[in-house]
Amino acid sequence: MSNELSSVIPNREIPNIYAEQILLIFKNQVSIYDAALETFYTSLVVGNPQEVKQQFAALLRR
């Protein structure tokens, strides 16, 4: 028996499906953070300290 690791999933499509699902989840999470960061940065630029504080706290809770 060789020391090489191999996939235990015999069907080649299944790893591709897993990869696609993981990428989709990642893409959705990034878009959520992107929107939150944009609000945070906008609050910084316009000088709204209360909104900056709220947005920063929300980002830290995630």
Predicted model as a PDB file, atoms N, CA, C, CB and O in Angstrom, pLDDT in the B-factor column:
MODEL        1                                                                  
ATOM      1  N   MET A   1       0.853  -1.178   0.000  1.00 50.00           N  
ATOM      2  CA  MET A   1       0.000   0.000   0.000  1.00 50.00           C  
ATOM      3  C   MET A   1       0.894   1.235   0.000  1.00 50.00           C  
ATOM      4  CB  MET A   1      -0.968   0.002   1.227  1.00 50.00           C  
ATOM      5  O   MET A   1       1.897   1.267   0.712  1.00 50.00           O  
ATOM      6  N   SER A   2       0.550   2.237  -0.777  1.00 56.00           N  
ATOM      7  CA  SER A   2       1.378   3.439  -0.888  1.00 56.00           C  
ATOM      8  C   SER A   2       1.042   4.420   0.232  1.00 56.00           C  
ATOM      9  CB  SER A   2       1.181   4.110  -2.265  1.00 56.00           C  
ATOM     10  O   SER A   2       0.005   4.304   0.885  1.00 56.00           O  
ATOM     11  N   ASN A   3       1.926   5.377   0.443  1.00 60.00           N  
ATOM     12  CA  ASN A   3       1.733   6.399   1.473  1.00 60.00           C  
ATOM     13  C   ASN A   3       0.965   7.607   0.956  1.00 60.00           C  
ATOM     14  CB  ASN A   3       3.070   6.844   2.016  1.00 60.00           C  
ATOM     15  O   ASN A   3       0.752   8.565   1.699  1.00 60.00           O  
ATOM     16  N   GLU A   4       0.552   7.578  -0.288  1.00 61.00           N  
ATOM     17  CA  GLU A   4      -0.175   8.697  -0.868  1.00 61.00           C  
ATOM     18  C   GLU A   4      -1.620   8.704  -0.387  1.00 61.00           C  
ATOM     19  CB  GLU A   4      -0.124   8.637  -2.398  1.00 61.00           C  
ATOM     20  O   GLU A   4      -2.237   7.659  -0.184  1.00 61.00           O  
ATOM     21  N   LEU A   5      -2.136   9.914  -0.213  1.00 53.00           N  
ATOM     22  CA  LEU A   5      -3.540  10.057   0.162  1.00 53.00           C  
ATOM     23  C   LEU A   5      -4.377  10.147  -1.097  1.00 53.00           C  
ATOM     24  CB  LEU A   5      -3.761  11.302   1.060  1.00 53.00           C  
ATOM     25  O   LEU A   5      -3.960  10.743  -2.090  1.00 53.00           O  
ATOM     26  N   SER A   6      -5.525   9.570  -1.053  1.00 59.00           N  
ATOM     27  CA  SER A   6      -6.432   9.679  -2.189  1.00 59.00           C  
ATOM     28  C   SER A   6      -7.829   9.971  -1.677  1.00 59.00           C  
ATOM     29  CB  SER A   6      -6.417   8.389  -3.045  1.00 59.00           C  
ATOM     30  O   SER A   6      -8.153   9.714  -0.518  1.00 59.00           O  
ATOM     31  N   SER A   7      -8.636  10.502  -2.550  1.00 59.00           N  
ATOM     32  CA  SER A   7     -10.001  10.827  -2.191  1.00 59.00           C  
ATOM     33  C   SER A   7     -10.789   9.552  -1.926  1.00 59.00           C  
ATOM     34  CB  SER A   7     -10.667  11.655  -3.293  1.00 59.00           C  
ATOM     35  O   SER A   7     -10.662   8.563  -2.648  1.00 59.00           O  
ATOM     36  N   VAL A   8     -11.596   9.593  -0.891  1.00 63.00           N  
ATOM     37  CA  VAL A   8     -12.442   8.442  -0.601  1.00 63.00           C  
ATOM     38  C   VAL A   8     -13.794   8.579  -1.287  1.00 63.00           C  
ATOM     39  CB  VAL A   8     -12.629   8.282   0.909  1.00 63.00           C  
ATOM     40  O   VAL A   8     -14.651   7.703  -1.174  1.00 63.00           O  
ATOM     41  N   ILE A   9     -13.975   9.687  -2.001  1.00 58.00           N  
ATOM     42  CA  ILE A   9     -15.214   9.903  -2.741  1.00 58.00           C  
ATOM     43  C   ILE A   9     -14.983   9.411  -4.162  1.00 58.00           C  
ATOM     44  CB  ILE A   9     -15.653  11.417  -2.719  1.00 58.00           C  
ATOM     45  O   ILE A   9     -14.226  10.022  -4.916  1.00 58.00           O  
ATOM     46  N   PRO A  10     -15.636   8.303  -4.534  1.00 64.00           N  
ATOM     47  CA  PRO A  10     -15.360   7.706  -5.839  1.00 64.00           C  
ATOM     48  C   PRO A  10     -15.871   8.521  -7.030  1.00 64.00           C  
ATOM     49  CB  PRO A  10     -15.960   6.347  -5.889  1.00 64.00           C  
ATOM     50  O   PRO A  10     -15.266   8.480  -8.101  1.00 64.00           O  
ATOM     51  N   ASN A  11     -16.948   9.243  -6.868  1.00 71.00           N  
ATOM     52  CA  ASN A  11     -17.539   9.998  -7.957  1.00 71.00           C  
ATOM     53  C   ASN A  11     -16.832  11.350  -8.066  1.00 71.00           C  
ATOM     54  CB  ASN A  11     -19.067  10.181  -7.740  1.00 71.00           C  
ATOM     55  O   ASN A  11     -16.750  12.082  -7.079  1.00 71.00           O  
ATOM     56  N   ARG A  12     -16.326  11.688  -9.245  1.00 73.00           N  
ATOM     57  CA  ARG A  12     -15.573  12.927  -9.426  1.00 73.00           C  
ATOM     58  C   ARG A  12     -16.449  14.169  -9.318  1.00 73.00           C  
ATOM     59  CB  ARG A  12     -14.880  12.914 -10.766  1.00 73.00           C  
ATOM     60  O   ARG A  12     -15.938  15.249  -9.023  1.00 73.00           O  
ATOM     61  N   GLU A  13     -17.743  14.047  -9.546  1.00 78.00           N  
ATOM     62  CA  GLU A  13     -18.623  15.208  -9.484  1.00 78.00           C  
ATOM     63  C   GLU A  13     -18.881  15.654  -8.051  1.00 78.00           C  
ATOM     64  CB  GLU A  13     -19.938  14.902 -10.169  1.00 78.00           C  
ATOM     65  O   GLU A  13     -19.082  16.843  -7.802  1.00 78.00           O  
ATOM     66  N   ILE A  14     -18.878  14.744  -7.133  1.00 76.00           N  
ATOM     67  CA  ILE A  14     -19.205  15.090  -5.743  1.00 76.00           C  
ATOM     68  C   ILE A  14     -18.187  16.060  -5.150  1.00 76.00           C  
ATOM     69  CB  ILE A  14     -19.275  13.826  -4.885  1.00 76.00           C  
ATOM     70  O   ILE A  14     -18.609  17.038  -4.533  1.00 76.00           O  
ATOM     71  N   PRO A  15     -16.870  15.859  -5.293  1.00 77.00           N  
ATOM     72  CA  PRO A  15     -15.948  16.879  -4.782  1.00 77.00           C  
ATOM     73  C   PRO A  15     -16.162  18.244  -5.445  1.00 77.00           C  
ATOM     74  CB  PRO A  15     -14.507  16.429  -4.994  1.00 77.00           C  
ATOM     75  O   PRO A  15     -16.011  19.281  -4.800  1.00 77.00           O  
ATOM     76  N   ASN A  16     -16.512  18.238  -6.726  1.00 81.00           N  
ATOM     77  CA  ASN A  16     -16.800  19.499  -7.414  1.00 81.00           C  
ATOM     78  C   ASN A  16     -18.031  20.182  -6.826  1.00 81.00           C  
ATOM     79  CB  ASN A  16     -17.002  19.255  -8.912  1.00 81.00           C  
ATOM     80  O   ASN A  16     -18.060  21.405  -6.690  1.00 81.00           O  
ATOM     81  N   ILE A  17     -19.032  19.404  -6.484  1.00 83.00           N  
ATOM     82  CA  ILE A  17     -20.243  19.969  -5.879  1.00 83.00           C  
ATOM     83  C   ILE A  17     -19.901  20.571  -4.520  1.00 83.00           C  
ATOM     84  CB  ILE A  17     -21.351  18.884  -5.733  1.00 83.00           C  
ATOM     85  O   ILE A  17     -20.348  21.672  -4.198  1.00 83.00           O  
ATOM     86  N   TYR A  18     -19.113  19.857  -3.725  1.00 83.00           N  
ATOM     87  CA  TYR A  18     -18.686  20.396  -2.428  1.00 83.00           C  
ATOM     88  C   TYR A  18     -17.910  21.701  -2.619  1.00 83.00           C  
ATOM     89  CB  TYR A  18     -17.817  19.363  -1.670  1.00 83.00           C  
ATOM     90  O   TYR A  18     -18.157  22.674  -1.906  1.00 83.00           O  
ATOM     91  N   ALA A  19     -16.994  21.731  -3.556  1.00 83.00           N  
ATOM     92  CA  ALA A  19     -16.197  22.935  -3.811  1.00 83.00           C  
ATOM     93  C   ALA A  19     -17.090  24.097  -4.232  1.00 83.00           C  
ATOM     94  CB  ALA A  19     -15.138  22.662  -4.896  1.00 83.00           C  
ATOM     95  O   ALA A  19     -16.893  25.222  -3.775  1.00 83.00           O  
ATOM     96  N   GLU A  20     -18.064  23.840  -5.093  1.00 88.00           N  
ATOM     97  CA  GLU A  20     -18.977  24.890  -5.541  1.00 88.00           C  
ATOM     98  C   GLU A  20     -19.799  25.427  -4.381  1.00 88.00           C  
ATOM     99  CB  GLU A  20     -19.902  24.364  -6.641  1.00 88.00           C  
ATOM    100  O   GLU A  20     -20.007  26.636  -4.276  1.00 88.00           O  
ATOM    101  N   GLN A  21     -20.269  24.541  -3.508  1.00 87.00           N  
ATOM    102  CA  GLN A  21     -21.070  24.968  -2.361  1.00 87.00           C  
ATOM    103  C   GLN A  21     -20.240  25.798  -1.389  1.00 87.00           C  
ATOM    104  CB  GLN A  21     -21.662  23.754  -1.641  1.00 87.00           C  
ATOM    105  O   GLN A  21     -20.722  26.800  -0.862  1.00 87.00           O  
ATOM    106  N   ILE A  22     -19.005  25.394  -1.151  1.00 85.00           N  
ATOM    107  CA  ILE A  22     -18.130  26.145  -0.251  1.00 85.00           C  
ATOM    108  C   ILE A  22     -17.844  27.524  -0.833  1.00 85.00           C  
ATOM    109  CB  ILE A  22     -16.809  25.379  -0.003  1.00 85.00           C  
ATOM    110  O   ILE A  22     -17.869  28.518  -0.107  1.00 85.00           O  
ATOM    111  N   LEU A  23     -17.576  27.595  -2.128  1.00 84.00           N  
ATOM    112  CA  LEU A  23     -17.327  28.892  -2.763  1.00 84.00           C  
ATOM    113  C   LEU A  23     -18.563  29.784  -2.717  1.00 84.00           C  
ATOM    114  CB  LEU A  23     -16.883  28.695  -4.212  1.00 84.00           C  
ATOM    115  O   LEU A  23     -18.442  30.996  -2.543  1.00 84.00           O  
ATOM    116  N   LEU A  24     -19.737  29.205  -2.870  1.00 86.00           N  
ATOM    117  CA  LEU A  24     -20.978  29.975  -2.807  1.00 86.00           C  
ATOM    118  C   LEU A  24     -21.186  30.547  -1.403  1.00 86.00           C  
ATOM    119  CB  LEU A  24     -22.179  29.095  -3.209  1.00 86.00           C  
ATOM    120  O   LEU A  24     -21.553  31.713  -1.256  1.00 86.00           O  
ATOM    121  N   ILE A  25     -20.954  29.738  -0.384  1.00 83.00           N  
ATOM    122  CA  ILE A  25     -21.082  30.217   0.994  1.00 83.00           C  
ATOM    123  C   ILE A  25     -20.091  31.352   1.237  1.00 83.00           C  
ATOM    124  CB  ILE A  25     -20.847  29.061   2.007  1.00 83.00           C  
ATOM    125  O   ILE A  25     -20.449  32.380   1.811  1.00 83.00           O  
ATOM    126  N   PHE A  26     -18.852  31.167   0.801  1.00 80.00           N  
ATOM    127  CA  PHE A  26     -17.834  32.193   0.976  1.00 80.00           C  
ATOM    128  C   PHE A  26     -18.229  33.484   0.270  1.00 80.00           C  
ATOM    129  CB  PHE A  26     -16.489  31.699   0.455  1.00 80.00           C  
ATOM    130  O   PHE A  26     -18.086  34.570   0.833  1.00 80.00           O  
ATOM    131  N   LYS A  27     -18.725  33.370  -0.960  1.00 82.00           N  
ATOM    132  CA  LYS A  27     -19.128  34.547  -1.730  1.00 82.00           C  
ATOM    133  C   LYS A  27     -20.245  35.304  -1.009  1.00 82.00           C  
ATOM    134  CB  LYS A  27     -19.587  34.136  -3.146  1.00 82.00           C  
ATOM    135  O   LYS A  27     -20.221  36.533  -0.951  1.00 82.00           O  
ATOM    136  N   ASN A  28     -21.219  34.579  -0.460  1.00 79.00           N  
ATOM    137  CA  ASN A  28     -22.319  35.220   0.262  1.00 79.00           C  
ATOM    138  C   ASN A  28     -21.822  35.925   1.519  1.00 79.00           C  
ATOM    139  CB  ASN A  28     -23.385  34.190   0.630  1.00 79.00           C  
ATOM    140  O   ASN A  28     -22.259  37.035   1.820  1.00 79.00           O  
ATOM    141  N   GLN A  29     -20.914  35.290   2.252  1.00 79.00           N  
ATOM    142  CA  GLN A  29     -20.380  35.904   3.466  1.00 79.00           C  
ATOM    143  C   GLN A  29     -19.580  37.163   3.142  1.00 79.00           C  
ATOM    144  CB  GLN A  29     -19.503  34.906   4.227  1.00 79.00           C  
ATOM    145  O   GLN A  29     -19.672  38.162   3.856  1.00 79.00           O  
ATOM    146  N   VAL A  30     -18.800  37.114   2.071  1.00 78.00           N  
ATOM    147  CA  VAL A  30     -17.997  38.277   1.679  1.00 78.00           C  
ATOM    148  C   VAL A  30     -18.907  39.444   1.324  1.00 78.00           C  
ATOM    149  CB  VAL A  30     -17.075  37.933   0.487  1.00 78.00           C  
ATOM    150  O   VAL A  30     -18.615  40.584   1.684  1.00 78.00           O  
ATOM    151  N   SER A  31     -20.004  39.180   0.623  1.00 77.00           N  
ATOM    152  CA  SER A  31     -20.891  40.278   0.239  1.00 77.00           C  
ATOM    153  C   SER A  31     -21.563  40.896   1.456  1.00 77.00           C  
ATOM    154  CB  SER A  31     -21.948  39.788  -0.748  1.00 77.00           C  
ATOM    155  O   SER A  31     -21.822  42.100   1.470  1.00 77.00           O  
ATOM    156  N   ILE A  32     -21.850  40.098   2.474  1.00 78.00           N  
ATOM    157  CA  ILE A  32     -22.436  40.630   3.706  1.00 78.00           C  
ATOM    158  C   ILE A  32     -21.432  41.548   4.397  1.00 78.00           C  
ATOM    159  CB  ILE A  32     -22.868  39.480   4.658  1.00 78.00           C  
ATOM    160  O   ILE A  32     -21.777  42.656   4.809  1.00 78.00           O  
ATOM    161  N   TYR A  33     -20.179  41.081   4.524  1.00 81.00           N  
ATOM    162  CA  TYR A  33     -19.149  41.903   5.155  1.00 81.00           C  
ATOM    163  C   TYR A  33     -18.841  43.139   4.314  1.00 81.00           C  
ATOM    164  CB  TYR A  33     -17.874  41.084   5.373  1.00 81.00           C  
ATOM    165  O   TYR A  33     -18.572  44.208   4.862  1.00 81.00           O  
ATOM    166  N   ASP A  34     -18.876  43.005   3.008  1.00 82.00           N  
ATOM    167  CA  ASP A  34     -18.594  44.127   2.125  1.00 82.00           C  
ATOM    168  C   ASP A  34     -19.584  45.259   2.363  1.00 82.00           C  
ATOM    169  CB  ASP A  34     -18.637  43.683   0.661  1.00 82.00           C  
ATOM    170  O   ASP A  34     -19.185  46.420   2.458  1.00 82.00           O  
ATOM    171  N   ALA A  35     -20.864  44.935   2.461  1.00 83.00           N  
ATOM    172  CA  ALA A  35     -21.893  45.947   2.699  1.00 83.00           C  
ATOM    173  C   ALA A  35     -21.712  46.590   4.073  1.00 83.00           C  
ATOM    174  CB  ALA A  35     -23.297  45.324   2.584  1.00 83.00           C  
ATOM    175  O   ALA A  35     -21.858  47.804   4.216  1.00 83.00           O  
ATOM    176  N   ALA A  36     -21.395  45.784   5.076  1.00 84.00           N  
ATOM    177  CA  ALA A  36     -21.203  46.315   6.424  1.00 84.00           C  
ATOM    178  C   ALA A  36     -19.978  47.220   6.483  1.00 84.00           C  
ATOM    179  CB  ALA A  36     -21.064  45.172   7.436  1.00 84.00           C  
ATOM    180  O   ALA A  36     -20.012  48.270   7.125  1.00 84.00           O  
ATOM    181  N   LEU A  37     -18.909  46.823   5.824  1.00 86.00           N  
ATOM    182  CA  LEU A  37     -17.704  47.648   5.809  1.00 86.00           C  
ATOM    183  C   LEU A  37     -17.929  48.958   5.063  1.00 86.00           C  
ATOM    184  CB  LEU A  37     -16.551  46.882   5.176  1.00 86.00           C  
ATOM    185  O   LEU A  37     -17.407  49.999   5.462  1.00 86.00           O  
ATOM    186  N   GLU A  38     -18.697  48.910   3.992  1.00 88.00           N  
ATOM    187  CA  GLU A  38     -18.974  50.138   3.253  1.00 88.00           C  
ATOM    188  C   GLU A  38     -19.723  51.140   4.130  1.00 88.00           C  
ATOM    189  CB  GLU A  38     -19.786  49.831   1.985  1.00 88.00           C  
ATOM    190  O   GLU A  38     -19.419  52.332   4.107  1.00 88.00           O  
ATOM    191  N   THR A  39     -20.698  50.661   4.902  1.00 88.00           N  
ATOM    192  CA  THR A  39     -21.425  51.534   5.825  1.00 88.00           C  
ATOM    193  C   THR A  39     -20.488  52.097   6.885  1.00 88.00           C  
ATOM    194  CB  THR A  39     -22.583  50.772   6.491  1.00 88.00           C  
ATOM    195  O   THR A  39     -20.567  53.276   7.228  1.00 88.00           O  
ATOM    196  N   PHE A  40     -19.605  51.255   7.401  1.00 88.00           N  
ATOM    197  CA  PHE A  40     -18.630  51.691   8.408  1.00 88.00           C  
ATOM    198  C   PHE A  40     -17.718  52.776   7.848  1.00 88.00           C  
ATOM    199  CB  PHE A  40     -17.790  50.498   8.900  1.00 88.00           C  
ATOM    200  O   PHE A  40     -17.519  53.812   8.482  1.00 88.00           O  
ATOM    201  N   TYR A  41     -17.164  52.540   6.662  1.00 89.00           N  
ATOM    202  CA  TYR A  41     -16.255  53.518   6.055  1.00 89.00           C  
ATOM    203  C   TYR A  41     -16.966  54.828   5.727  1.00 89.00           C  
ATOM    204  CB  TYR A  41     -15.631  52.941   4.789  1.00 89.00           C  
ATOM    205  O   TYR A  41     -16.396  55.904   5.908  1.00 89.00           O  
ATOM    206  N   THR A  42     -18.188  54.745   5.253  1.00 91.00           N  
ATOM    207  CA  THR A  42     -18.959  55.948   4.947  1.00 91.00           C  
ATOM    208  C   THR A  42     -19.180  56.773   6.214  1.00 91.00           C  
ATOM    209  CB  THR A  42     -20.312  55.577   4.303  1.00 91.00           C  
ATOM    210  O   THR A  42     -19.086  58.000   6.189  1.00 91.00           O  
ATOM    211  N   SER A  43     -19.473  56.095   7.310  1.00 90.00           N  
ATOM    212  CA  SER A  43     -19.663  56.786   8.586  1.00 90.00           C  
ATOM    213  C   SER A  43     -18.380  57.478   9.030  1.00 90.00           C  
ATOM    214  CB  SER A  43     -20.128  55.801   9.665  1.00 90.00           C  
ATOM    215  O   SER A  43     -18.416  58.574   9.590  1.00 90.00           O  
ATOM    216  N   LEU A  44     -17.254  56.834   8.776  1.00 88.00           N  
ATOM    217  CA  LEU A  44     -15.963  57.461   9.105  1.00 88.00           C  
ATOM    218  C   LEU A  44     -15.739  58.720   8.271  1.00 88.00           C  
ATOM    219  CB  LEU A  44     -14.805  56.467   8.878  1.00 88.00           C  
ATOM    220  O   LEU A  44     -15.318  59.752   8.791  1.00 88.00           O  
ATOM    221  N   VAL A  45     -16.021  58.625   6.987  1.00 91.00           N  
ATOM    222  CA  VAL A  45     -15.760  59.732   6.068  1.00 91.00           C  
ATOM    223  C   VAL A  45     -16.638  60.937   6.396  1.00 91.00           C  
ATOM    224  CB  VAL A  45     -15.994  59.289   4.619  1.00 91.00           C  
ATOM    225  O   VAL A  45     -16.163  62.072   6.395  1.00 91.00           O  
ATOM    226  N   VAL A  46     -17.902  60.694   6.672  1.00 92.00           N  
ATOM    227  CA  VAL A  46     -18.802  61.820   6.944  1.00 92.00           C  
ATOM    228  C   VAL A  46     -18.675  62.317   8.376  1.00 92.00           C  
ATOM    229  CB  VAL A  46     -20.242  61.420   6.668  1.00 92.00           C  
ATOM    230  O   VAL A  46     -19.219  63.368   8.716  1.00 92.00           O  
ATOM    231  N   GLY A  47     -17.969  61.581   9.211  1.00 91.00           N  
ATOM    232  CA  GLY A  47     -17.735  62.024  10.585  1.00 91.00           C  
ATOM    233  C   GLY A  47     -18.913  61.824  11.508  1.00 91.00           C  
ATOM    234  O   GLY A  47     -19.268  62.716  12.278  1.00 91.00           O  
ATOM    235  N   ASN A  48     -19.523  60.651  11.432  1.00 90.00           N  
ATOM    236  CA  ASN A  48     -20.643  60.324  12.309  1.00 90.00           C  
ATOM    237  C   ASN A  48     -20.154  59.325  13.370  1.00 90.00           C  
ATOM    238  CB  ASN A  48     -21.853  59.736  11.488  1.00 90.00           C  
ATOM    239  O   ASN A  48     -20.212  58.115  13.151  1.00 90.00           O  
ATOM    240  N   PRO A  49     -19.669  59.830  14.525  1.00 90.00           N  
ATOM    241  CA  PRO A  49     -19.052  58.934  15.511  1.00 90.00           C  
ATOM    242  C   PRO A  49     -20.013  57.894  16.093  1.00 90.00           C  
ATOM    243  CB  PRO A  49     -18.475  59.748  16.631  1.00 90.00           C  
ATOM    244  O   PRO A  49     -19.605  56.770  16.385  1.00 90.00           O  
ATOM    245  N   GLN A  50     -21.262  58.256  16.260  1.00 93.00           N  
ATOM    246  CA  GLN A  50     -22.228  57.290  16.819  1.00 93.00           C  
ATOM    247  C   GLN A  50     -22.432  56.120  15.858  1.00 93.00           C  
ATOM    248  CB  GLN A  50     -23.588  57.982  17.111  1.00 93.00           C  
ATOM    249  O   GLN A  50     -22.467  54.963  16.278  1.00 93.00           O  
ATOM    250  N   GLU A  51     -22.563  56.425  14.577  1.00 90.00           N  
ATOM    251  CA  GLU A  51     -22.738  55.363  13.566  1.00 90.00           C  
ATOM    252  C   GLU A  51     -21.467  54.525  13.446  1.00 90.00           C  
ATOM    253  CB  GLU A  51     -23.106  55.973  12.185  1.00 90.00           C  
ATOM    254  O   GLU A  51     -21.543  53.307  13.284  1.00 90.00           O  
ATOM    255  N   VAL A  52     -20.301  55.166  13.524  1.00 88.00           N  
ATOM    256  CA  VAL A  52     -19.028  54.431  13.479  1.00 88.00           C  
ATOM    257  C   VAL A  52     -18.981  53.435  14.626  1.00 88.00           C  
ATOM    258  CB  VAL A  52     -17.813  55.404  13.551  1.00 88.00           C  
ATOM    259  O   VAL A  52     -18.623  52.272  14.433  1.00 88.00           O  
ATOM    260  N   LYS A  53     -19.338  53.885  15.807  1.00 91.00           N  
ATOM    261  CA  LYS A  53     -19.325  53.021  16.994  1.00 91.00           C  
ATOM    262  C   LYS A  53     -20.281  51.836  16.818  1.00 91.00           C  
ATOM    263  CB  LYS A  53     -19.710  53.830  18.254  1.00 91.00           C  
ATOM    264  O   LYS A  53     -19.924  50.698  17.124  1.00 91.00           O  
ATOM    265  N   GLN A  54     -21.476  52.101  16.332  1.00 90.00           N  
ATOM    266  CA  GLN A  54     -22.466  51.030  16.137  1.00 90.00           C  
ATOM    267  C   GLN A  54     -22.002  50.031  15.075  1.00 90.00           C  
ATOM    268  CB  GLN A  54     -23.828  51.627  15.735  1.00 90.00           C  
ATOM    269  O   GLN A  54     -22.107  48.820  15.265  1.00 90.00           O  
ATOM    270  N   GLN A  55     -21.493  50.543  13.968  1.00 87.00           N  
ATOM    271  CA  GLN A  55     -21.049  49.656  12.887  1.00 87.00           C  
ATOM    272  C   GLN A  55     -19.831  48.836  13.309  1.00 87.00           C  
ATOM    273  CB  GLN A  55     -20.722  50.472  11.628  1.00 87.00           C  
ATOM    274  O   GLN A  55     -19.728  47.654  12.980  1.00 87.00           O  
ATOM    275  N   PHE A  56     -18.917  49.463  14.032  1.00 86.00           N  
ATOM    276  CA  PHE A  56     -17.732  48.746  14.499  1.00 86.00           C  
ATOM    277  C   PHE A  56     -18.122  47.630  15.459  1.00 86.00           C  
ATOM    278  CB  PHE A  56     -16.751  49.712  15.178  1.00 86.00           C  
ATOM    279  O   PHE A  56     -17.591  46.523  15.372  1.00 86.00           O  
ATOM    280  N   ALA A  57     -19.031  47.909  16.358  1.00 89.00           N  
ATOM    281  CA  ALA A  57     -19.511  46.893  17.305  1.00 89.00           C  
ATOM    282  C   ALA A  57     -20.193  45.742  16.560  1.00 89.00           C  
ATOM    283  CB  ALA A  57     -20.491  47.523  18.327  1.00 89.00           C  
ATOM    284  O   ALA A  57     -20.008  44.575  16.905  1.00 89.00           O  
ATOM    285  N   ALA A  58     -20.978  46.078  15.545  1.00 84.00           N  
ATOM    286  CA  ALA A  58     -21.661  45.039  14.759  1.00 84.00           C  
ATOM    287  C   ALA A  58     -20.660  44.170  14.015  1.00 84.00           C  
ATOM    288  CB  ALA A  58     -22.644  45.674  13.762  1.00 84.00           C  
ATOM    289  O   ALA A  58     -20.835  42.954  13.934  1.00 84.00           O  
ATOM    290  N   LEU A  59     -19.611  44.780  13.471  1.00 81.00           N  
ATOM    291  CA  LEU A  59     -18.593  43.998  12.768  1.00 81.00           C  
ATOM    292  C   LEU A  59     -17.849  43.069  13.728  1.00 81.00           C  
ATOM    293  CB  LEU A  59     -17.599  44.932  12.061  1.00 81.00           C  
ATOM    294  O   LEU A  59     -17.522  41.939  13.365  1.00 81.00           O  
ATOM    295  N   LEU A  60     -17.584  43.529  14.929  1.00 82.00           N  
ATOM    296  CA  LEU A  60     -16.880  42.699  15.913  1.00 82.00           C  
ATOM    297  C   LEU A  60     -17.738  41.524  16.395  1.00 82.00           C  
ATOM    298  CB  LEU A  60     -16.456  43.552  17.107  1.00 82.00           C  
ATOM    299  O   LEU A  60     -17.206  40.477  16.761  1.00 82.00           O  
ATOM    300  N   ARG A  61     -19.046  41.695  16.397  1.00 81.00           N  
ATOM    301  CA  ARG A  61     -19.944  40.609  16.839  1.00 81.00           C  
ATOM    302  C   ARG A  61     -20.039  39.482  15.825  1.00 81.00           C  
ATOM    303  CB  ARG A  61     -21.333  41.157  17.109  1.00 81.00           C  
ATOM    304  O   ARG A  61     -20.449  38.376  16.178  1.00 81.00           O  
ATOM    305  N   ARG A  62     -19.676  39.730  14.586  1.00 71.00           N  
ATOM    306  CA  ARG A  62     -19.815  38.711  13.543  1.00 71.00           C  
ATOM    307  C   ARG A  62     -18.804  37.627  13.673  1.00 71.00           C  
ATOM    308  CB  ARG A  62     -19.704  39.323  12.193  1.00 71.00           C  
ATOM    309  O   ARG A  62     -18.791  36.695  12.869  1.00 71.00           O  
TER     310      ARG A  62                                                      
ENDMDL                                                                          
END                                                                             
